[in-house]
Amino acid sequence: MQLAPIVIFAFNRPNALRNTIQSLLKNEEAKESDLYIFVDGARLNKKGDQEKVNAVQDYVKGIKGFKNFHYTFSDKNKGLGNSIIEGVTQVINQYGKAIILEDDLVFSTNFLSYMNQGLNQYEKEIKVFSICGYSNKIKVPKEYKYDTYFCTRSSSWGWGTWANRWNSIDWELKNWEQYSSQRKAFNKWGGSDCFKMLNDWKNGKNQSWAIRFCFAEFLQNKISLFPIISKIKNNGFNGEGTNCKKWSRFRYEFDNEGKKIFSFPTTLDINRHLFQSAMSYHSIIIRIWSKIMYQIYR
């Protein structure tokens, strides 16, 4: 099995990146995987940013344990969205597929095995838009027998895709007048917060690449694969993350078993019960509760 390259995006959190790398190295596939790290530049108006970025760069230069290792340091601050779009495009067009990570994630010891099996399993299934390593805690029907399930809205917390899917995305949303008429349909497809995030990007209120990725998935009527038990935990909810608060409405079960062979659904159908359970995290009621908790944990 040809292993997909790993692409990590880092910025100004050396300890977070160190935890990410150390957990990756506990995957036996790491030593046979190519690793690319992109470190964004410091913000000019942010005191202490340059020192933190320098610390990240110093750590990156000493990373070992992967098959091949490449790093790129930006001399200016591009922002997370632009950094990811540029970096993924560069790597994925070279390899045809990639596993994409950020610097606040910690992985199970079978994460790379799961991701590579999923990417190989569905490479020719054009209906599948991405392979996701994170999953919210869901209610699984007793009769459900697979280790994975399909859902609509992709997750940006550790994922993989293929060049032909990635290159199909309109990052500039050039047909905005047409797109904006699909507010209700987009929210029904991916959750009540979807269109607001997309509209906020259009109005310069966020830099999210992920909502544009999901919107492309929606427009193309595609699906994403998720594990029943999450292979990732997000340590970014400490107030330092670009898009994370100090509290999260998302709950998960982390895979500590280390299973290396996974079962996949025999069809590309979405299980209604799993879909409803997964989408419940994006309901209006849960989001209102989250806003209250965000204020408490500011």
Helices and strands as residue ranges (DSSP letters): E 6-10, H 14-25, G 28-32, E 34-39, H 49-61, E 68-73, H 80-95, E 97-102, E 105-107, H 111-121, E 128-132, E 148-151, E 159-162, H 163-166, H 176-179, G 180-182, H 183-190, H 194-202, H 210-219, E 223-227, E 232-234, H 272-279, G 280-282, H 284-296
